[in-house]
Amino acid sequence: MSGPLAGYVVVDLTRALAGPHAAMMLGDLGARVIKVEQPGSGDDTRGWGPPFAGSESTYFLSCNRNKQSIALDLKDEDGRATLEALIRKADVLLENFRAGVLDRLGFTTARLLELNPRLVVLSITGFGHDGPEAGRAGYDQIAQGEAGLMSLTGSGPDDPQRVGVPIGDLLAGMYGAYGVVSALLERERTGRGQVVRTSLLAGIVGVHAFQGTRWTVAGEVGRAQGNHHPSIAPYGLFRCGDGHVQIAVGSEGLWQRFCAEFGLDPREPGLATNAERVAAGRRLVELIEAAFAPFGADELLRRLAAAGVPAGRVRSLDEVYDWPQTRSQGLLIDVEHAAIGGITLPGPPLRFFDQAGPDGEVETTRTDHAAPPVLNADEEEIRSWLAG
């Protein structure tokens, strides 16, 4: 395998999405990821559907590429012994059990680091490992609500909506992988592993961005307001002659060019500054949609591009995956699955380049991707490797 983490071994005890996503990110970077699953049933997501491809859940396929699978019963002596052997040879262990589960199986944090002092342990929970609500189960939509994200998403303050993907899980996984790589880097200096902890709550609060400081600094509570930005205007979704377009007028220079293109007065009272335009709200939207009404989306996007105004359409997912730009960025990969044959998966979001090639820049991004494994597919190979 190639990639920045080639040669590192990751033991993945996680299930569902946050932990598997973190482990998949490490696998995308070249690490050998060994997914430990429950005999018979495996990861819960193997049964999450429809849709299924044959007997395989497309949910499971979304977060388990570039991994091997071994089934171990951790309540059984052989299962625990095999896990101990894996830990001794691993660089990273990932777990997202509820608090106390690993301890009861005999794998306390102290025991893990006793088995392997260089081990980096990533632990993901729903709401944190301590504090008054540490014991709560972590489910994405509940975390989206509890962490304030749903209050910012929707058509208005009385219409809270979840994000259309399990963003709390995904963010926890992304922050977890970022923490693992940082701990591995520190291990190069200290020679010791450590424990990295994050949660769905932390992942969502970590991306509150300007909405967070809007409250902590300015004392304003952000609320959902549909498809228009609360601090920049015009910035959002606007109707046109045959659909919608999105525009982002993020500076006064862009506002001047935008107005010149569509015959508007940039110095109109109440619209001359960004603060005034934000305050104008619906009036500004109506003015722009009246200017856009004579144009279809394609023509409108051409005019906006010619004026240098950032703009775009709203694509459905089939349109995204058929878009040549998506394929050009390595965001689709073709793999051969043991049970269902050739399939196409969404690909890793990172690319790597070496500037030292004989002809200049050379892409070194990993391309030898593996399909998500069927349950216990790699037991023989893994046990042979452990036996030396």
C-alpha positions as CSV (number, residue, x, y, z in Angstrom):
1,M,0.0,0.0,0.0
2,S,1.1,3.6,-0.7
3,G,0.3,6.8,1.2
4,P,1.7,8.9,4.1
5,L,0.6,6.3,6.6
6,A,1.9,3.2,4.8
7,G,3.4,0.8,7.3
8,Y,1.2,1.9,10.2
9,V,-1.2,-0.7,11.6
10,V,-4.7,0.4,12.9
11,V,-7.0,-1.9,14.9
12,D,-10.6,-0.7,14.4
13,L,-13.0,-1.9,17.1
14,T,-15.6,0.7,16.1
15,R,-19.0,0.3,14.5
16,A,-21.8,2.4,13.0
17,L,-20.2,5.6,11.5
18,A,-18.1,8.0,13.5
19,G,-15.3,5.5,14.3
20,P,-15.5,3.6,11.0
21,H,-15.2,6.9,9.2
22,A,-12.1,7.8,11.2
23,A,-10.5,4.4,10.5
24,M,-11.4,4.7,6.8
25,M,-9.6,8.0,6.6
26,L,-6.5,6.4,8.0
27,G,-6.8,3.6,5.6
28,D,-7.2,6.1,2.7
29,L,-3.8,7.4,3.8
30,G,-2.2,4.0,3.4
31,A,-2.4,2.5,6.9
32,R,-3.3,-1.2,7.3
33,V,-6.7,-1.1,9.0
34,I,-7.9,-4.3,10.6
35,K,-11.6,-4.1,11.4
36,V,-12.6,-6.3,14.4
37,E,-16.2,-7.3,14.2
38,Q,-18.8,-9.4,16.1
39,P,-19.0,-13.0,14.8
40,G,-22.1,-13.7,12.9
41,S,-23.5,-10.2,12.5
42,G,-20.5,-7.9,12.2
43,D,-20.8,-4.1,12.3
44,D,-24.4,-3.0,12.9
45,T,-24.3,-1.1,9.6
46,R,-24.1,-4.4,7.7
47,G,-27.8,-4.6,8.3
48,W,-28.7,-0.9,7.8
49,G,-30.9,-0.7,4.7
50,P,-32.4,-0.5,2.2
51,P,-30.8,0.0,-0.1
52,F,-28.7,-3.1,-0.4
53,A,-26.4,-4.2,-3.2
54,G,-27.1,-7.9,-3.2
55,S,-26.6,-8.8,0.4
56,E,-24.4,-5.8,1.1
57,S,-25.7,-2.6,2.8
58,T,-24.7,0.5,0.9
59,Y,-24.5,2.2,4.3
60,F,-21.7,-0.2,5.3
61,L,-20.0,0.3,1.9
62,S,-19.9,4.1,2.5
63,C,-17.5,4.0,5.5
64,N,-15.4,0.8,5.3
65,R,-13.2,0.9,2.2
66,N,-9.5,0.1,2.6
67,K,-9.9,-2.2,5.5
68,Q,-9.5,-5.9,6.4
69,S,-12.1,-7.8,8.5
70,I,-11.6,-10.4,11.3
71,A,-14.5,-11.6,13.5
72,L,-13.6,-12.0,17.2
73,D,-15.8,-12.7,20.2
74,L,-14.2,-10.4,22.8
75,K,-16.1,-12.3,25.6
76,D,-14.2,-15.4,24.6
77,E,-10.7,-16.3,25.7
78,D,-9.4,-16.8,22.1
79,G,-11.0,-13.5,21.0
80,R,-9.4,-11.6,23.7
81,A,-6.0,-13.3,23.2
82,T,-6.1,-12.4,19.5
83,L,-7.0,-8.8,20.2
84,E,-4.0,-8.6,22.6
85,A,-1.8,-9.9,19.9
86,L,-3.1,-7.3,17.5
87,I,-2.6,-4.5,20.1
88,R,1.0,-5.5,20.6
89,K,1.6,-5.0,16.8
90,A,-0.6,-2.0,16.3
91,D,0.2,1.7,16.1
92,V,-3.4,2.8,16.6
93,L,-6.5,1.4,18.2
94,L,-10.0,3.0,17.7
95,E,-13.0,2.3,19.9
96,N,-16.4,3.9,20.3
97,F,-17.9,1.6,23.0
98,R,-20.1,3.1,25.7
99,A,-18.1,4.0,28.8
100,G,-16.9,1.1,30.8
101,V,-17.5,-1.7,28.1
102,L,-13.8,-2.1,27.2
103,D,-12.9,-2.0,30.9
104,R,-15.2,-4.9,31.6
105,L,-13.7,-6.9,28.8
106,G,-10.3,-6.4,30.4
107,F,-8.9,-3.7,28.1
108,T,-8.7,-0.6,30.4
109,T,-6.6,2.3,29.0
110,A,-3.9,1.3,31.4
111,R,-3.9,-2.3,30.1
112,L,-3.8,-1.1,26.5
113,L,-0.8,1.0,27.1
114,E,0.8,-1.8,29.1
115,L,0.5,-4.1,26.2
116,N,1.9,-1.5,23.8
117,P,3.4,1.8,25.3
118,R,3.6,3.2,21.8
119,L,-0.1,2.7,21.1
120,V,-2.3,5.7,20.1
121,V,-5.8,5.1,21.3
122,L,-8.8,7.0,19.7
123,S,-12.0,6.9,21.8
124,I,-15.2,8.5,20.5
125,T,-18.4,9.0,22.5
126,G,-21.6,10.8,22.0
127,F,-21.3,13.6,24.6
128,G,-17.8,13.3,26.0
129,H,-16.0,10.9,28.4
130,D,-16.7,12.9,31.5
131,G,-19.1,15.6,32.7
132,P,-22.6,15.3,34.0
133,E,-24.0,13.6,30.8
134,A,-21.0,11.4,29.8
135,G,-23.1,8.2,29.9
136,R,-25.5,9.2,27.2
137,A,-25.7,7.1,24.0
138,G,-24.5,9.0,20.9
139,Y,-26.9,9.1,17.9
140,D,-26.3,11.6,15.2
141,Q,-29.6,13.3,15.0
142,I,-29.9,13.6,18.7
143,A,-26.5,15.2,18.8
144,Q,-27.4,17.6,16.0
145,G,-30.2,18.8,18.1
146,E,-28.4,18.9,21.4
147,A,-25.4,20.7,20.0
148,G,-27.4,23.5,18.4
149,L,-27.0,22.6,14.8
150,M,-30.7,22.0,14.1
151,S,-31.5,25.4,15.5
152,L,-29.4,26.9,12.8
153,T,-30.7,24.8,10.0
154,G,-34.1,25.1,8.3
155,S,-36.4,27.7,6.7
156,G,-36.8,29.6,9.9
157,P,-36.7,29.6,13.7
158,D,-39.8,27.4,13.9
159,D,-38.5,24.8,11.4
160,P,-35.5,23.0,12.9
161,Q,-34.0,20.6,10.4
162,R,-31.2,18.0,10.6
163,V,-28.4,18.2,8.1
164,G,-29.0,15.7,5.3
165,V,-26.0,13.5,6.2
166,P,-25.0,12.3,9.7
167,I,-22.7,15.2,10.1
168,G,-22.1,14.8,13.8
169,D,-20.8,11.3,13.3
170,L,-18.7,12.4,10.3
171,L,-17.2,15.4,12.1
172,A,-16.3,13.3,15.2
173,G,-14.6,10.8,12.8
174,M,-12.7,13.6,11.0
175,Y,-11.6,15.2,14.2
176,G,-10.6,11.8,15.6
177,A,-8.4,11.0,12.6
178,Y,-6.8,14.4,12.8
179,G,-6.1,13.7,16.5
180,V,-4.6,10.3,15.7
181,V,-2.2,11.7,13.1
182,S,-1.2,14.4,15.5
183,A,-0.5,11.9,18.3
184,L,1.5,9.8,15.9
185,L,3.6,12.8,15.1
186,E,4.2,13.5,18.8
187,R,5.1,9.9,19.3
188,E,8.1,10.5,16.9
189,R,9.4,12.9,19.5
190,T,8.5,11.2,22.8
191,G,8.4,7.5,21.8
192,R,5.1,7.1,23.7
193,G,1.5,6.7,22.7
194,Q,-1.4,8.5,24.2
195,V,-5.2,8.6,24.3
196,V,-7.2,10.9,22.0
197,R,-10.8,11.6,22.9
198,T,-13.6,13.3,21.0
199,S,-17.3,13.2,20.7
200,L,-20.2,14.0,18.5
201,L,-21.0,17.0,20.7
202,A,-17.4,18.2,20.4
203,G,-17.4,17.7,16.6
204,I,-20.5,19.8,16.1
205,V,-19.5,22.6,18.5
206,G,-16.1,22.6,16.8
207,V,-17.7,23.8,13.6
208,H,-20.1,26.4,15.0
209,A,-17.6,29.0,13.5
210,F,-19.0,32.5,13.4
211,Q,-22.3,31.3,14.9
212,G,-20.4,30.4,18.0
213,T,-18.7,33.7,18.5
214,R,-21.9,35.5,17.5
215,W,-23.1,34.3,20.9
216,T,-20.0,34.1,23.0
217,V,-18.7,37.5,22.0
218,A,-21.7,39.5,20.7
219,G,-24.4,37.9,22.8
220,E,-26.6,37.2,19.7
221,V,-28.3,33.8,19.4
222,G,-28.2,32.6,15.8
223,R,-31.4,31.1,14.4
224,A,-32.3,29.2,11.2
225,Q,-33.1,31.6,8.4
226,G,-33.3,29.4,5.3
227,N,-30.9,29.8,2.4
228,H,-29.6,33.3,3.1
229,H,-26.4,34.1,5.1
230,P,-27.0,35.9,8.4
231,S,-23.9,38.2,8.0
232,I,-23.3,38.7,4.3
233,A,-25.7,39.9,1.6
234,P,-26.6,39.1,-1.0
235,Y,-25.3,35.5,-0.3
236,G,-27.8,32.6,-0.9
237,L,-30.3,31.0,-3.1
238,F,-32.4,33.1,-5.5
239,R,-35.2,32.2,-7.9
240,C,-34.7,32.9,-11.6
241,G,-36.7,32.3,-14.8
242,D,-36.6,28.5,-14.7
243,G,-35.3,27.5,-11.3
244,H,-32.7,28.7,-8.8
245,V,-29.1,29.9,-8.7
246,Q,-26.9,30.7,-5.7
247,I,-24.7,33.8,-5.5
248,A,-22.0,34.9,-3.0
249,V,-21.4,38.7,-3.1
250,G,-18.8,38.8,-0.4
251,S,-17.3,42.3,-0.9
252,E,-18.3,45.8,-1.9
253,G,-16.3,45.4,-5.1
254,L,-18.4,42.4,-6.0
255,W,-21.6,44.3,-5.1
256,Q,-20.6,47.0,-7.5
257,R,-19.9,44.6,-10.4
258,F,-23.1,42.6,-9.6
259,C,-25.2,45.8,-9.7
260,A,-23.6,47.0,-13.0
261,E,-24.4,43.6,-14.6
262,F,-28.1,43.7,-13.7
263,G,-28.9,47.4,-13.9
264,L,-29.2,47.9,-10.1
265,D,-28.0,51.0,-8.2
266,P,-25.3,50.0,-5.7
267,R,-25.8,53.2,-3.7
268,E,-29.5,52.8,-3.3
269,P,-30.5,54.0,0.2
270,G,-30.7,51.0,2.6
271,L,-28.5,48.8,0.3
272,A,-25.3,50.7,0.0
273,T,-23.3,48.7,2.7
274,N,-23.3,45.1,3.6
275,A,-24.8,45.8,7.1
276,E,-27.7,47.6,5.4
277,R,-28.2,44.8,2.9
278,V,-28.3,42.2,5.7
279,A,-30.9,44.3,7.6
280,A,-32.9,44.8,4.4
281,G,-33.6,41.0,4.3
282,R,-36.7,40.2,2.2
283,R,-36.6,43.5,0.3
284,L,-33.1,42.7,-1.1
285,V,-34.2,39.2,-2.1
286,E,-37.2,40.5,-4.0
287,L,-35.1,43.1,-5.8
288,I,-32.6,40.5,-7.0
289,E,-35.2,37.9,-7.9
290,A,-37.0,40.6,-10.0
291,A,-33.7,41.2,-11.8
292,F,-33.1,37.5,-12.3
293,A,-36.7,36.7,-13.5
294,P,-36.0,37.3,-17.3
295,F,-33.1,34.7,-17.3
296,G,-32.9,31.0,-17.2
297,A,-30.3,29.5,-14.9
298,D,-27.8,28.6,-17.6
299,E,-27.8,32.1,-19.1
300,L,-27.8,33.7,-15.6
301,L,-24.7,31.7,-14.6
302,R,-22.9,32.7,-17.7
303,R,-23.6,36.4,-17.0
304,L,-22.6,36.1,-13.4
305,A,-19.3,34.3,-14.4
306,A,-18.6,37.0,-16.9
307,A,-19.1,39.7,-14.2
308,G,-16.8,37.8,-11.8
309,V,-19.5,37.1,-9.3
310,P,-19.2,33.7,-7.6
311,A,-22.3,31.6,-8.4
312,G,-23.5,28.1,-8.9
313,R,-26.5,25.7,-9.3
314,V,-28.0,23.2,-6.8
315,R,-27.1,19.7,-8.1
316,S,-28.8,16.5,-7.1
317,L,-26.4,13.7,-6.1
318,D,-26.7,11.9,-9.4
319,E,-25.7,15.1,-11.1
320,V,-22.7,15.5,-8.7
321,Y,-21.4,12.0,-9.5
322,D,-21.9,12.5,-13.2
323,W,-20.1,15.9,-13.2
324,P,-16.7,15.6,-14.9
325,Q,-15.2,17.9,-12.2
326,T,-16.0,15.3,-9.5
327,R,-14.3,12.5,-11.3
328,S,-11.3,14.7,-12.1
329,Q,-10.6,15.2,-8.4
330,G,-10.4,11.5,-7.6
331,L,-13.8,11.6,-5.8
332,L,-15.0,8.4,-7.4
333,I,-13.1,5.2,-7.2
334,D,-13.7,1.8,-8.9
335,V,-13.1,-1.3,-6.8
336,E,-13.8,-5.0,-7.0
337,H,-16.0,-6.3,-4.2
338,A,-15.7,-9.9,-3.1
339,A,-19.5,-10.5,-3.1
340,I,-21.0,-8.1,-5.6
341,G,-18.3,-7.5,-8.1
342,G,-17.2,-4.2,-9.6
343,I,-18.7,-1.1,-7.8
344,T,-18.0,2.6,-7.7
345,L,-17.6,4.4,-4.4
346,P,-17.2,8.0,-3.3
347,G,-13.4,8.5,-3.0
348,P,-11.0,10.1,-0.5
349,P,-11.1,13.9,-0.4
350,L,-7.3,14.4,-0.1
351,R,-4.7,14.4,-2.9
352,F,-0.9,14.4,-2.5
353,F,1.8,15.7,-4.7
354,D,5.6,15.4,-4.8
355,Q,7.4,18.5,-6.0
356,A,10.7,16.7,-6.5
357,G,9.9,14.7,-9.6
358,P,12.2,14.9,-12.7
359,D,9.4,16.8,-14.6
360,G,8.2,18.8,-11.6
361,E,5.0,18.0,-9.7
362,V,4.1,14.3,-9.5
363,E,0.9,13.1,-7.9
364,T,1.5,10.5,-5.2
365,T,-2.1,10.0,-4.0
366,R,-2.9,6.4,-3.2
367,T,-4.8,4.7,-6.0
368,D,-4.8,1.0,-5.0
369,H,-8.0,1.2,-3.0
370,A,-9.7,-1.9,-1.6
371,A,-13.5,-2.5,-1.5
372,P,-15.1,-2.8,2.0
373,P,-14.5,-6.4,3.2
374,V,-17.1,-9.1,3.7
375,L,-17.3,-10.2,7.3
376,N,-14.2,-12.1,8.5
377,A,-12.7,-12.1,5.0
378,D,-9.2,-11.7,6.2
379,E,-9.0,-13.9,9.3
380,E,-6.6,-16.4,7.8
381,E,-4.2,-13.7,6.6
382,I,-4.3,-11.8,9.8
383,R,-3.8,-14.8,12.0
384,S,-0.9,-15.9,9.8
385,W,0.7,-12.4,10.1
386,L,0.3,-12.5,13.9
387,A,2.0,-15.9,14.0
388,G,4.9,-14.4,12.1
